[in-house]
Amino acid sequence: MKHKFSGKGLADILFEAAKSNDSLDSARDSITEFDRLLRLNNDLKSFVQSKRLSQTEKQAILIDSLGTFFNGLVLGVVSYVDGMLAHRTINQIKKSFVEKYKHAKNIVSVHATLSDQISDNDLSFMEKKIGNLLQKETELTTEVDKSLIGGAKFRIENSFLDASIKSQLENIKADLMKI
């Protein structure tokens, strides 16, 4: 059976169903974990891609084998997907669902590139301050890049802020080259 919905369309359906069942968190965790397992396990990938089983048969097998670990709505949506690009469709479902989830829960993703490692307390303080400034719940991820010399760079969704000493030195160099 050829499905008529794109990954985004299936994510919308999953989101609305999970929202009405008050299981958004469970659905987010399940679709994220299922996508991760799909990339790691070739047998699962082959099963999902299979066109030999009907959607109903796939759903029954998935619920019997994974039902205690995964949200049933997610398994129902996953059972609907088949074909060689099924893993891409599931990844697209995950990305679209997580995007809708974050929007609904007022969560913003922030990635900080720091010049040096900082303590957990300082990270928690930074996450809280950024959240207060943006008036959103913040998911902060970090990495260390010693080449920054000092300061930090931030990516907030699709916006970038560079407050590193390295970029300031490069700006001074560019200004001096103009003279």
N, C-alpha and C positions, 0 to 999 in steps of 0.2 A: 504494500500500500504506500503510495506516495503521499507524504504529508503536505498540507497546504499552508503551514505556518512557518515563518522564518524563526530563527533563534530568538530574535527580539519579541516576536509575537508570542512565542511559547513562554518567554520570560514574563511578559505582561500577564498572561493567563495564570502562570504559577504565582506571581506576586498577588494578584487579586484573590486567588483561592486561599493562599496562605494568610493574607490580611483578614479575610472573612472568617478564617478558622483560628485567628489569633496565634499563628505559628510562624510569623516572619523570621524570628531568630533561628528556629529549628530548620526552616527551609533554606535560609542563607547558609547555615553551617553544613547542611546536607549537600546542597548543590556544589559548594566549594570543595568539600571532601570527595564527592563523587567525581568531579572533574580532575582532582589530583590523582585519585586512584586509577582513573581511566588512562592517564598519561603514563602511569607506572606499570599497569598490568595488561599485557597483550591479550590474555584470554578474555578479560572483561571487555576490552576494546572490540575483539572479534564478536563477542556475544551481542554487544550493542549494535554493531554494524550489520548483523545478520538480517537477511530478508526472508529467511526460511520460517521464522516464527512470527505469528501474528502479534499485534500490539497487546492483545489480551493475554496470550501465552507468555510473552516477555514480562508483562507486568506481574503476573502470578509468580513466575520464577524469581523475579527481583524481590518481590515482597516476601516470599518464602525464605529466600537466602539472606536478604539484607534488611528486611523490614524492621528488625529490632535496632538497627544502627542508623537508618536513614528515614527521613520524613517521607511518609507515603505519597504525598503530593509530588514530591521530587521524583520518586520512582515511577509514578504514573506518567509524568512528562518525559522522563528519560526513556520509558518503554515505547513512547510514540515515535522516537527518532530512530532511523535506520539508514543504511547505506554507507558508502566509503567515507563520506564526510561527516558522519555522525559525531565523531569526537570534536570536530570544529564547531558543529551546531551546539553541542553541549557546553563547550567553552564560551560560545557567544551567549547562550542562555545564562550561564553563570555571570558573565560580565554585565549583561543588561540587568539581571536581577539585583546584583550587588549595587549597581548604580542607583536603581530605583529604591532599594532598601536604604541606602545612605541618604538619599534625598528625603525620604519619608521620615527618617529618624533624625534629620538635621545633623548629619555627621560629615565632616570634611577630612580628607586625607592630606596629611602634611608629611613631606620627606625632608629631613634636615641632613645636610652634609656638613660635618663639623671638622674643625682642624685638629681636634684631640678628643679622646674619650672623656665623657663626663659621668658623674655619679648617677645612680638611679633616682636619687632625690632631686637632683638638678634636672634630669629628664622629665620627671613628673611635674616639677614646677614649670618647666618650659611648655609642656603640653597643656597645662592648665591655663597659663598666661595666653598662649595662642588661641585657645578655645574661648577665653573671655574676650579677647580682641575681636575675634571673628563672630562671636555670639553663636557658636556652634560647638557640638561635641567634636573632639579632635582625635583622630587616629594618627599618632606620630610614629614614624619609622626613621631610623638614623643610620648613617654610615660615617666613617672617619676617612678624611683625605688630608694627609700631612702636607700636601703641596699648597694648601690654602694659607699656610703660615699662621693665621689666626682668624677669628671670626667664624662666620657660617654662611651657608647658602641654603635657601628654602625653596621647595616647590610645593605650592598650595594649589591642589587640583591642577589647573593648567597655567598658573601664574608663577613667575620666578622672581626671587629676591636674592640678590647677591651682596652680602655684607662681609665679604672676606677681605683680608689684607691683600691677598694676591690680586684681586680685581681692582682694588684701590691703587696699588702700585702700577698695574697695567694702565689705568686711566691717567695717572700722573705721567707715565712714560709717553702716552699718546699725546697729552697736552704739551709736553716738552718738545716733542717732535714737530709740532705745529709752529713753534717759535723759530 
